[in-house]
Amino acid sequence: MTTALRSAYLRGAGGTPFGRHDGRSALDLMDVAAAQAIESSGLQRNQIDGVLCGYATTLPHLMLSTLLCERLALRPQYAHGLQLGGASGAAMLMAARELVRSGRCRNVLVVAGENRLTGQSRDSSIQTLAQVGDADYEVPNGASVPAYYALMASQYMHRTGVTSQDLAEFAVLMRANAAHHPDAHLRTPITLQEVLASKPIARPLSLLDCCPISDGAMALVVSAEPAAQGAVAMVGAGQAHRHQHLTAMDDVMQCGAAEAAQRAFDEAGLGLDEVDYLGIYDSFTITLAMLLEEIGFAPRGGAAQRARAGDFAPTGALPLNTHGGLLSFGHCGVAGGLAHAVETWRQMTGQAGTRQIAPPRHAFIHADGGVMSSHVSLILSRED
């Protein structure tokens, strides 16, 4: 005899502005985001019975989830920390969904935050992030994360015909979106010419093809009961893990994103054509182009054409990252990816302020960790 799985809903969300937060620790930032999320959910702190916490490079504590619970005066029956690079936020939401659906927990707080901009030196940050490379064959050659992505981009662009001007379309779009969000790190509009003329970081990627490093935090509550603001259910989820290191990548055309997405769509019983909002990971412009194309929201080499046509704009057929994404809202580690889910929930419940679009019916969220290494897809549906 089997027990039917419960539904799991996004019930509340909160977050800090992204940018500089001088003198504030990762724990300080997480505290603020978590408090907002719990208040937004309409729950009391003693009703939070599960906590999932993303890692922070500036606070490598062995028991970070327990430390956070102590700070927040929470006493959950289940807690742990999670590390999956940029995919951590989506993976935590997927795990929270399973905890709620199984009946293990009723209300799970998912939180991440980091003072990555002000809490460590530039050299320390570069060295830490570079460790996604192979310790024997990649790290000794001095490669940074932008260099890993640049190598991948070079092959992808060669095989598909994607150009630097194509990639610049996404930098411009994300900045235009961020201009309408008061909490975004970078809000000054930019042009295609400015992207193309910006400082080379690792060819073919320039400065404006790369996300900024930020301080900030984000949190959501996943619950067995919907929010008063609207019922947003997590109806599908999927993962795929094909490699860790760039030198182990079989094919830039098949990184695992399509596999994770298909698993999520199969579980949700929905198709690509039923999605009306996208929250797609965008650590670099090439990340966004590759993910949109591999998953199927654009043909190979055709994502920029859809962007130029206005399809991914807030007023388009498939609004994308209306908060500005990692490229402009900012990137502070795990919370950077979690911000895509926070924005999606706000759009689906009519709480996005001046950025508000027609509330989406079905939204697709995707995150990747490493160098397109670990993939997590989520599908959210708004119930009547």
Helices and strands as residue ranges (DSSP letters): E 9-15, H 26-41, G 45-47, E 50-54, H 64-72, E 78-82, G 85-87, H 88-102, E 107-115, H 122-129, G 130-132, G 139-141, H 145-160, H 164-178, H 192-197, E 200-202, E 205-206, G 207-209, E 215-223, E 231-241, G 246-248, H 257-268, G 272-274, E 277-280, H 285-295, H 303-308, I 325-329, H 334-348, G 353-355, E 362-369, E 374-383
